[in-house]
């Protein structure tokens, strides 16, 4: 699965902690605040979210973009210490 993480850390300490976690999970830094990995599964992603949750605070924001998730595109956002997930897919044409 392809996963991209975009960071908007509230402080330098959480930015460093999140970067260390992403590096441990084989993510590569693509841009200043964007990390990507093409070889991660759902179990590893769940572990990653728990690790990120343990080092973030109310002021940190990040988004995780995943594809494919049951042939759909998923966006998971951490904002104000709450995770929210949205799944987007193509509409099926009925005939």
Backbone as a chain_set.jsonl record, in Angstrom:
{"seq": "XXXXXXXXXXXXXXXXXXXXXXXXXXXXXXXXXXXXXXXXXXXXXXXXXXXXXXXXXXXXXXXXXXXXXXXXXXXXXXXXXXXXXXXXXXXXXXX", "coords": {"N": [[0.843, -1.167, 0.0], [0.458, 2.273, -0.69], [1.497, 4.971, 1.249], [1.316, 8.243, 2.43], [2.527, 10.778, 4.514], [1.765, 13.869, 5.835], [3.022, 16.516, 7.606], [2.283, 18.919, 10.146], [3.646, 20.094, 12.525], [3.293, 21.162, 15.944], [5.448, 22.02, 17.36], [9.077, 21.988, 17.665], [10.083, 19.77, 19.057], [8.094, 17.747, 18.872], [8.093, 17.516, 16.101], [10.646, 16.434, 15.573], [10.398, 14.006, 16.957], [8.279, 12.723, 15.577], [9.426, 12.542, 13.023], [11.528, 10.753, 13.573], [10.078, 8.448, 14.221], [8.755, 7.958, 11.774], [10.97, 7.456, 10.133], [11.922, 5.083, 11.281], [9.921, 3.383, 10.458], [10.436, 2.991, 7.809], [9.824, 5.153, 6.113], [10.395, 7.682, 3.668], [11.724, 10.932, 3.452], [10.236, 13.208, 1.415], [9.544, 15.841, 0.774], [9.712, 18.994, 2.527], [7.784, 18.685, 4.651], [6.663, 16.241, 4.095], [6.357, 12.784, 3.957], [6.915, 9.504, 2.604], [5.924, 6.107, 1.957], [6.039, 2.967, 0.388], [5.791, 0.39, 1.066], [4.125, -0.723, 3.265], [1.887, -2.201, 5.57], [-1.521, -2.731, 6.796], [-1.404, -3.465, 9.525], [1.116, -2.533, 10.334], [0.68, 0.172, 9.847], [-1.29, 0.785, 11.718], [0.197, 0.432, 14.063], [2.063, 2.479, 13.642], [0.386, 4.75, 13.831], [-0.336, 4.625, 16.551], [2.159, 5.028, 17.748], [2.76, 7.612, 16.806], [0.662, 9.002, 17.983], [1.433, 8.894, 20.631], [3.5, 10.748, 20.864], [2.591, 13.202, 20.114], [0.828, 16.346, 20.586], [-1.925, 18.535, 21.467], [-1.593, 20.624, 19.645], [-0.387, 19.658, 17.37], [-0.722, 18.648, 13.994], [-1.523, 16.304, 11.513], [-1.704, 14.517, 8.399], [-2.621, 11.477, 6.916], [-2.345, 9.821, 3.955], [-3.703, 7.196, 2.123], [-3.475, 4.549, -0.234], [-4.097, 1.6, -2.031], [-7.236, 1.28, -0.313], [-9.291, -1.081, 0.086], [-9.754, -0.748, -2.67], [-10.178, 1.969, -2.67], [-9.506, 5.431, -1.764], [-8.027, 6.689, 1.107], [-8.1, 9.129, 3.689], [-6.639, 10.061, 6.617], [-6.8, 12.015, 9.451], [-5.078, 13.683, 12.048], [-5.993, 15.837, 14.422], [-6.103, 18.183, 16.963], [-5.625, 16.162, 18.84], [-7.33, 14.109, 18.036], [-8.315, 11.464, 15.959], [-9.528, 11.243, 12.666], [-11.11, 9.679, 9.964], [-11.563, 9.496, 6.476], [-12.978, 7.959, 3.659], [-12.652, 7.685, 0.235], [-14.111, 6.949, -2.878], [-14.671, 5.778, -6.238], [-17.819, 6.34, -7.732], [-20.191, 3.834, -8.29], [-21.63, 2.934, -11.352], [-24.964, 2.295, -11.966], [-26.742, -0.061, -13.837]], "CA": [[0.0, 0.0, 0.0], [1.152, 3.561, -0.69], [1.092, 5.843, 2.35], [2.005, 9.52, 2.506], [2.229, 11.491, 5.76], [2.074, 15.292, 5.747], [3.114, 17.005, 8.979], [2.229, 20.318, 10.559], [3.879, 19.95, 13.961], [3.119, 22.344, 16.777], [6.733, 22.419, 17.929], [10.265, 21.303, 17.155], [10.242, 18.477, 19.726], [7.208, 16.756, 18.26], [8.548, 17.328, 14.719], [11.768, 15.493, 15.617], [9.903, 12.705, 17.397], [7.509, 12.132, 14.477], [10.397, 12.199, 11.975], [12.232, 9.543, 14.003], [9.135, 7.336, 14.095], [8.566, 7.687, 10.351], [12.206, 6.842, 9.634], [11.934, 3.691, 11.77], [8.927, 2.629, 9.693], [10.896, 2.979, 6.402], [9.339, 6.285, 5.331], [11.431, 8.57, 3.131], [11.322, 12.339, 3.401], [10.113, 13.617, 0.017], [9.57, 17.294, 0.828], [9.945, 19.502, 3.876], [6.858, 18.133, 5.635], [5.986, 15.114, 3.462], [7.065, 11.51, 4.017], [6.199, 8.48, 1.846], [6.343, 4.713, 2.05], [5.248, 2.133, -0.522], [5.782, -0.99, 1.546], [3.589, -0.766, 4.621], [0.577, -2.861, 5.587], [-2.478, -2.167, 7.763], [-0.937, -3.711, 10.895], [2.206, -1.579, 10.559], [0.1, 1.515, 9.874], [-1.938, 0.921, 13.026], [1.293, 0.629, 15.013], [2.587, 3.817, 13.379], [-0.56, 5.725, 14.391], [-0.206, 4.589, 18.019], [3.431, 5.672, 18.094], [2.61, 9.046, 16.548], [-0.255, 9.524, 19.003], [2.128, 8.993, 21.919], [4.468, 11.86, 20.889], [1.968, 14.443, 19.655], [-0.038, 17.034, 21.53], [-3.107, 19.208, 20.926], [-1.237, 21.586, 18.597], [0.166, 18.967, 16.206], [-1.669, 18.198, 12.985], [-0.931, 15.553, 10.407], [-2.63, 13.777, 7.541], [-2.101, 10.252, 6.324], [-3.034, 9.484, 2.715], [-3.482, 5.784, 1.834], [-4.1, 3.958, -1.418], [-5.546, 1.414, -2.002], [-7.935, 0.762, 0.855], [-10.448, -1.72, -0.567], [-9.862, -0.063, -3.971], [-10.529, 3.363, -2.435], [-8.484, 6.347, -1.266], [-8.368, 7.07, 2.476], [-7.389, 10.239, 4.322], [-6.785, 10.036, 8.065], [-6.256, 13.263, 9.976], [-4.934, 13.885, 13.488], [-6.145, 17.261, 14.724], [-6.548, 18.365, 18.35], [-5.496, 14.843, 19.483], [-8.41, 13.228, 17.614], [-8.158, 10.885, 14.634], [-10.728, 11.153, 11.834], [-10.77, 9.026, 8.696], [-12.528, 9.583, 5.388], [-12.645, 7.061, 2.559], [-13.22, 8.19, -1.013], [-14.049, 5.978, -3.952], [-15.437, 6.088, -7.439], [-19.203, 5.924, -7.666], [-20.513, 2.741, -9.173], [-22.744, 3.206, -12.249], [-25.97, 1.225, -11.969], [-27.323, -0.245, -15.169]], "C": [[0.897, 1.242, 0.0], [0.593, 4.408, 0.441], [1.961, 7.087, 2.329], [1.562, 10.212, 3.787], [2.683, 12.932, 5.594], [1.956, 15.872, 7.157], [2.911, 18.514, 9.076], [2.408, 20.316, 12.075], [3.71, 21.272, 14.695], [4.424, 22.851, 17.368], [7.864, 21.555, 17.407], [10.447, 19.923, 17.779], [9.353, 17.404, 19.105], [7.596, 16.503, 16.808], [9.687, 16.311, 14.67], [11.309, 14.094, 15.998], [9.129, 11.997, 16.285], [8.447, 11.709, 13.351], [11.154, 10.921, 12.327], [11.335, 8.309, 13.857], [8.947, 6.957, 12.628], [9.797, 7.016, 9.746], [12.294, 5.38, 10.048], [10.981, 2.801, 10.99], [9.205, 2.666, 8.188], [10.28, 4.067, 5.527], [10.53, 7.109, 4.865], [10.875, 9.983, 3.082], [11.374, 12.788, 1.942], [10.195, 15.13, -0.118], [9.705, 17.712, 2.278], [9.056, 18.837, 4.922], [6.113, 16.911, 5.109], [6.891, 13.885, 3.454], [6.238, 10.46, 3.279], [6.792, 7.103, 2.075], [5.442, 3.902, 1.122], [5.149, 0.691, -0.039], [5.367, -1.057, 3.011], [2.218, -1.429, 4.555], [-0.287, -2.255, 6.691], [-2.007, -2.328, 9.207], [0.172, -2.724, 11.255], [1.678, -0.157, 10.662], [-0.617, 1.772, 11.204], [-0.897, 1.168, 14.111], [1.884, 2.031, 14.882], [1.687, 4.89, 14.0], [-0.463, 5.784, 15.914], [1.08, 5.278, 18.466], [3.352, 7.183, 17.91], [1.736, 9.685, 17.625], [0.452, 9.728, 20.343], [3.096, 10.173, 22.004], [3.875, 13.186, 20.444], [1.147, 15.073, 20.766], [-1.164, 17.738, 20.77], [-2.782, 20.087, 19.719], [-0.636, 20.947, 17.346], [-0.96, 18.518, 15.285], [-0.914, 17.383, 11.951], [-2.023, 14.836, 9.647], [-1.905, 12.573, 6.976], [-2.978, 9.934, 5.115], [-2.685, 8.041, 2.361], [-4.175, 5.391, 0.53], [-3.413, 2.648, -1.726], [-6.019, 0.931, -0.641], [-9.251, 0.215, 0.311], [-10.782, -1.016, -1.882], [-10.283, 1.39, -3.844], [-9.325, 4.145, -1.934], [-8.909, 6.807, 0.123], [-7.489, 8.215, 2.959], [-7.7, 10.172, 5.815], [-6.096, 11.268, 8.616], [-6.193, 13.216, 11.494], [-4.966, 15.389, 13.716], [-6.728, 17.368, 16.129], [-6.62, 17.031, 19.096], [-6.658, 13.91, 19.169], [-8.149, 12.759, 16.191], [-9.511, 10.853, 13.933], [-10.309, 10.583, 10.484], [-11.914, 9.179, 7.71], [-12.051, 8.676, 4.267], [-13.393, 7.541, 1.323], [-13.059, 7.138, -2.087], [-14.885, 6.431, -5.129], [-16.863, 5.58, -7.266], [-19.438, 4.819, -8.688], [-21.721, 3.135, -10.041], [-23.695, 2.029, -12.232], [-26.581, 1.159, -13.357], [-28.553, -1.085, -15.105]], "O": [[1.962, 1.25, 0.618], [-0.622, 4.551, 0.584], [3.185, 7.003, 2.224], [0.375, 10.235, 4.112], [3.837, 13.193, 5.255], [0.924, 15.734, 7.814], [3.319, 19.273, 8.197], [1.449, 20.511, 12.821], [3.95, 22.348, 14.146], [4.496, 23.99, 17.828], [7.634, 20.518, 16.785], [10.913, 19.001, 17.11], [9.804, 16.289, 18.844], [7.444, 15.381, 16.324], [9.689, 15.423, 13.817], [11.776, 13.108, 15.429], [9.308, 10.797, 16.076], [8.281, 10.63, 12.784], [11.394, 10.089, 11.451], [11.792, 7.253, 13.42], [8.977, 5.777, 12.278], [9.668, 6.102, 8.931], [12.698, 4.532, 9.253], [11.208, 1.597, 10.874], [8.311, 2.401, 7.384], [10.224, 3.908, 4.308], [11.538, 7.225, 5.563], [9.719, 10.204, 2.722], [12.43, 12.75, 1.311], [10.846, 15.641, -1.029], [9.801, 16.862, 3.164], [9.546, 18.461, 5.987], [5.044, 16.575, 5.618], [8.036, 13.94, 3.004], [5.008, 10.503, 3.314], [7.983, 6.948, 2.346], [4.231, 4.121, 1.074], [4.492, -0.134, -0.673], [6.165, -1.406, 3.882], [1.476, -1.238, 3.592], [0.159, -1.376, 7.428], [-2.191, -1.425, 10.024], [0.171, -2.149, 12.344], [2.168, 0.633, 11.469], [-0.544, 2.876, 11.743], [-1.091, 2.018, 14.98], [2.17, 2.69, 15.882], [2.179, 5.83, 14.623], [-0.503, 6.866, 16.499], [1.084, 6.022, 19.447], [3.821, 7.943, 18.757], [2.036, 10.773, 18.116], [0.104, 10.634, 21.099], [3.479, 10.567, 23.105], [4.581, 14.194, 20.4], [0.812, 14.423, 21.756], [-1.323, 17.544, 19.565], [-3.636, 20.27, 18.852], [-0.402, 21.642, 16.358], [-2.012, 18.068, 15.739], [0.201, 17.732, 11.562], [-3.111, 14.58, 10.165], [-0.732, 12.644, 6.609], [-4.195, 9.797, 5.236], [-1.507, 7.688, 2.301], [-5.287, 5.827, 0.232], [-2.184, 2.608, -1.677], [-5.287, 0.257, 0.085], [-10.206, 0.963, 0.104], [-11.944, -0.726, -2.167], [-10.709, 1.989, -4.831], [-8.254, 3.58, -1.711], [-10.037, 7.269, 0.301], [-6.292, 8.263, 2.675], [-8.86, 10.22, 6.227], [-4.941, 11.539, 8.288], [-7.133, 12.767, 12.15], [-4.083, 16.12, 13.265], [-7.726, 16.721, 16.445], [-7.542, 16.791, 19.876], [-6.948, 13.007, 19.954], [-7.802, 13.557, 15.32], [-10.519, 10.48, 14.532], [-9.276, 10.964, 9.933], [-13.082, 9.014, 8.061], [-10.86, 8.63, 3.961], [-14.601, 7.773, 1.358], [-12.008, 6.508, -2.202], [-15.699, 7.349, -5.023], [-17.078, 4.503, -6.712], [-18.937, 4.877, -9.811], [-22.725, 3.616, -9.516], [-23.284, 0.89, -12.457], [-26.895, 2.18, -13.969], [-29.177, -1.345, -16.134]]}, "num_chains": 1, "name": "protein.A"}
